Amino acid sequence: FFLSSRGGEAHISRACRMSPIVVLVLILHATSASALTAGLPRQAQSRPLLGFRPAAAVLSRPARSRNRPEMFLPATLALRGGLAARTPDQLFNVLFFGLSSVCSIVVALSSARDIGASRSSDAAKPSKAARSLQLRFLLVFWLYKMADWLQGPYFYEVYASKVINGAAMTTSSVAKFFLTGFSSTALFGAVVGGMVDSLGRKRGSLAFALLYALSALSTRAETLPLLYAGRVAGGLGTSLLFSAPEAWLVSEHQAGAFGQAFLSQTFTLAYFGDSLVAIAAGQLAGAAAGLRGPTAPFELSIGFLALGAAIAAVTWRENKGGAAEGSGAADAPRPSGSIVGDAVRAVASDRRGGGGGAGGGP
């Protein structure tokens, strides 16, 4: 009824954006409820899940009864049983999967609406070529993102477990590995976009898989030069991950002259799926680390990188500088320095930024 009501979908969309806050509040509330009711008799703690209790019934009790710790809970909603009796982990899982289900319904409805808008605006159903492009991109994108997420949860532990020249790694030493990776991304990020446009987006996507695999293999090393080299490779790979695949998709989309709404839907599916991939990656990383130690998630990521690279190598065609091979002329590739210089000049001349405009307006 709520979904079919006017504006119901928009309300649920806003609710989904608030879901992390809701989860946190309910976990804190239920945890405090468990603490307050820990001393109550067992029969008083065995009420149904989220059992409602009329406020009048509560207020009609004697004053001494109302002063019991359980009365600090909301009068109209007793969490003494059910959620309050669960562990915080169980409570989180119940609420998380419930809210995720609601958000999945909203995304499905939004995608259907986008497809409807695309059909009405483009006066045509998305072609098989458009569907094929979407599938080829999403498979590679999600496999690459799975590999990326797998390398996150045990990053600190894998480097903290290293013993170099008989000395264990300190917190400051591990922090330097973090800094090396981030610095590598910042350094190469300014030029990697232009290089990808010049050399090819497919090649850039394949290069990401190679660099990230080398970074993952470096976690098995026991010498500082190899460990630092792995972080540099990982930083460069991160720059490629967030530039090459998406640039490839946009160029192919423009070459095929598909509807704009279809491109928007593809990115919506990509990043909604990315959130689910991140959840699955956390579970896989935990299971792998439990079996083979903190380097296992990094080793597991190599399999996803190899599979994604294989699909890209076989099903993607090369495109560069805005043009796909065999699709006709487009923008000619320009040197990376020229692209960065144009970006700096655009920022400096932006009056709203106050960088180089006359007066630097608001």
KALINFEN-V881704 format. One record per pair of residues at least 24 apart in sequence whose C-alpha atoms are under 10 Angstrom apart, sorted by the first residue. I is the first residue (numbers start at 0). GAP is how many residues later the second one is. Records with the same first field share a line. If there is no record, write none. Layout:
BEGIN
I=GAP + GAP
END
This chain:
BEGIN
2=102 + 103 + 106
7=98
8=96 + 97 + 98 + 100 + 101
9=96 + 100
11=90 + 91 + 93 + 94
12=89 + 90 + 92 + 93 + 94 + 97
14=84 + 87 + 88
15=83 + 84 + 86 + 87 + 88 + 90
16=86
18=76 + 77 + 80 + 81 + 84
19=76 + 79
21=73 + 74 + 77
22=68 + 69 + 70 + 71 + 72 + 73 + 76
23=68 + 71
25=57 + 58 + 62 + 65 + 66 + 69
26=56 + 57 + 60 + 61 + 62 + 63 + 64 + 65 + 68
27=60
28=44 + 50 + 54 + 55
29=43 + 49 + 50 + 51 + 52 + 53 + 54 + 55 + 56 + 57 + 58 + 61
30=48 + 52 + 53 + 54 + 55 + 56 + 57 + 60
31=40 + 41 + 47 + 52
32=36 + 37 + 39 + 40 + 45 + 46 + 47 + 48 + 50 + 51 + 52
33=36 + 45 + 46 + 47 + 49 + 50 + 51 + 52 + 53 + 54
34=34 + 35 + 45 + 49 + 50
35=32 + 33 + 34 + 35 + 36 + 37 + 44 + 48
36=31 + 32 + 33 + 34 + 36 + 42 + 43 + 44 + 47 + 48
37=31 + 32 + 42 + 46 + 47
38=30 + 31
39=28 + 29 + 30 + 40
41=39
42=38
43=36 + 37
44=34 + 35 + 36 + 37 + 39 + 40
45=34 + 35 + 36 + 39
46=31 + 32 + 33 + 34 + 35 + 38
47=30 + 31 + 32 + 33 + 34 + 35
48=29 + 30 + 31 + 32 + 33 + 34 + 35 + 36
49=27 + 28 + 29 + 30 + 31 + 32 + 33 + 34
50=25 + 26 + 27 + 28 + 29 + 30 + 31 + 32
51=24 + 25 + 26 + 27
52=24 + 25
53=24
99=176
102=169
103=168
106=161 + 162 + 165
107=161
109=155 + 158
110=150 + 151 + 153 + 154 + 155 + 157 + 158
111=153
112=152
113=147 + 148 + 150 + 151
114=146 + 147 + 149 + 150
115=145
116=144 + 145
117=140 + 141 + 142 + 143 + 144 + 145 + 146 + 147
118=140 + 142 + 143
120=138 + 139 + 140
121=136 + 137 + 138 + 139 + 140
122=136
123=135
124=134
125=132 + 133 + 136
126=131
128=124 + 127 + 129
129=122 + 123 + 126 + 127 + 128 + 129 + 132 + 133
130=131 + 135
131=183
132=116 + 119 + 120 + 123 + 133 + 182 + 183
133=115 + 119 + 128 + 129 + 131 + 132 + 133 + 135 + 136
134=131
135=113 + 172 + 175 + 176 + 179 + 180
136=108 + 109 + 111 + 112 + 129 + 130 + 133 + 171 + 174 + 175 + 178 + 179
137=107 + 111 + 128 + 129 + 131 + 132 + 133 + 135 + 136
138=131 + 168 + 169 + 172 + 173
139=65 + 105 + 164 + 165 + 167 + 168 + 169 + 170 + 171 + 172 + 175 + 176
140=64 + 100 + 104 + 105 + 129 + 130 + 132 + 133 + 167 + 171
141=128 + 129 + 131 + 132 + 133 + 134 + 135 + 136 + 162 + 166
142=131 + 134 + 158 + 160 + 161 + 162 + 163 + 164 + 165 + 166 + 168
143=61 + 64 + 65 + 68 + 97 + 101 + 130 + 157 + 158 + 160 + 161 + 162 + 163 + 164 + 165
144=96 + 125 + 126 + 128 + 129 + 130 + 132 + 133 + 136 + 156 + 159 + 160 + 163
145=128 + 129 + 130 + 131 + 132 + 133 + 134 + 135 + 136 + 138 + 154 + 155 + 158 + 159 + 162
146=62 + 65 + 66 + 69 + 130 + 131 + 134 + 150 + 151 + 152 + 153 + 154 + 155 + 156 + 157 + 158 + 159 + 161
147=61 + 64 + 86 + 89 + 90 + 93 + 130 + 133 + 150 + 153 + 154 + 156 + 157
148=125 + 126 + 128 + 129 + 130 + 131 + 132 + 133 + 136 + 148 + 149 + 152
149=127 + 128 + 129 + 130 + 131 + 132 + 133 + 134 + 135 + 136 + 138 + 146 + 147 + 148 + 149 + 150 + 151 + 152 + 154
150=61 + 64 + 65 + 130 + 131 + 134 + 143 + 144 + 145 + 146 + 147 + 148 + 149 + 150 + 151
151=126 + 129 + 130 + 133 + 145 + 146
152=128 + 129 + 130 + 132 + 133 + 136 + 141 + 144 + 145
153=128 + 131 + 132 + 135 + 139 + 140 + 141 + 142 + 143 + 144
154=64 + 139 + 140 + 142 + 143
155=138
156=136 + 137 + 138
157=61 + 62 + 131 + 135 + 136 + 137 + 138 + 139 + 140
158=60 + 61 + 63 + 68 + 135 + 136
159=134
160=132 + 133 + 134
161=57 + 58 + 59 + 60 + 61 + 62 + 65
162=59 + 60
163=57 + 58 + 59 + 60
164=57 + 58 + 59
175=52 + 55
176=47 + 50 + 51 + 52 + 53 + 54 + 55
177=50 + 53 + 57
178=52 + 53 + 56
179=48 + 49 + 50 + 51 + 52 + 53 + 54 + 55
180=47 + 48 + 49 + 50 + 51 + 52 + 53 + 54 + 55 + 56 + 57
181=49 + 50 + 52 + 53 + 54 + 56
182=48 + 49 + 52 + 53
183=47 + 48 + 49 + 50 + 51 + 52 + 53 + 54 + 55
184=46 + 47 + 48 + 49 + 50 + 51 + 52 + 53 + 54 + 55
185=49 + 50 + 52 + 53
186=48 + 49 + 52
187=44 + 47 + 48 + 49 + 50 + 51 + 52
188=46 + 47 + 48 + 49 + 50 + 51 + 53 + 54
189=49 + 146 + 147 + 149 + 150
190=48 + 144 + 145 + 146 + 147 + 148 + 149
191=44 + 45 + 47 + 48 + 51 + 52 + 144
192=46 + 47 + 49 + 50 + 51 + 54 + 143 + 146 + 147
193=49 + 126 + 127 + 139 + 140 + 141 + 142 + 143 + 144 + 145 + 146
194=45 + 49 + 125 + 126 + 138 + 139 + 140 + 141 + 142 + 144
195=44 + 47 + 48 + 49 + 51 + 52 + 123 + 124 + 125 + 137 + 140
196=46 + 47 + 50 + 51 + 122 + 123 + 124 + 125 + 126 + 134 + 135 + 136 + 137 + 138 + 139
197=121 + 122 + 123 + 124 + 134 + 135 + 136 + 137 + 138
198=119 + 120 + 121 + 122 + 134
199=44 + 47 + 48 + 117 + 118 + 119 + 120 + 121 + 122 + 123 + 124 + 125 + 133
200=39 + 42 + 43 + 44 + 45 + 46 + 47 + 48 + 50 + 115 + 116 + 117 + 118 + 119 + 120 + 121 + 123
201=42 + 43 + 45 + 46 + 47 + 107 + 110 + 111 + 114 + 115 + 116 + 117 + 118
202=41 + 42 + 45 + 106 + 109 + 110 + 114 + 115 + 116 + 117
203=33 + 35 + 36 + 37 + 39 + 40 + 41 + 43 + 44 + 114
204=32 + 35 + 36 + 37 + 38 + 39 + 40 + 41 + 42 + 43 + 103 + 104 + 107 + 108
205=31 + 34 + 35 + 38 + 39 + 99 + 100 + 102 + 103 + 104 + 106 + 107
206=29 + 30 + 33 + 34 + 37 + 102
207=25 + 26 + 28 + 29 + 30 + 31 + 32 + 33 + 34 + 36 + 37 + 97 + 101
208=25 + 28 + 29 + 31 + 32 + 92 + 93 + 95 + 96 + 97 + 98 + 99 + 100 + 101
209=24 + 27 + 92 + 95 + 96 + 99
210=24 + 25 + 26 + 27 + 29 + 94
211=24 + 25 + 26 + 28 + 29 + 86 + 89 + 90 + 93
212=24 + 85 + 86 + 87 + 88 + 89 + 90 + 91 + 92 + 93
213=88
214=83 + 87
215=79 + 80 + 81 + 82 + 83 + 84 + 85 + 86
216=78 + 81 + 82 + 84 + 85
217=77 + 80 + 81
218=75 + 76 + 77 + 79 + 80
219=75 + 76 + 78 + 79
244=67
246=72 + 73 + 74 + 75
247=68 + 69 + 70 + 71 + 72 + 73 + 74 + 75 + 76
248=67 + 70
249=72
250=67 + 68 + 69 + 70 + 71 + 72 + 73 + 79
251=64 + 65 + 66 + 67 + 70 + 71 + 72 + 73 + 75
252=71
253=68 + 69 + 70
254=64 + 67 + 68 + 69 + 70 + 71 + 72 + 73 + 74 + 75
255=68 + 71
END
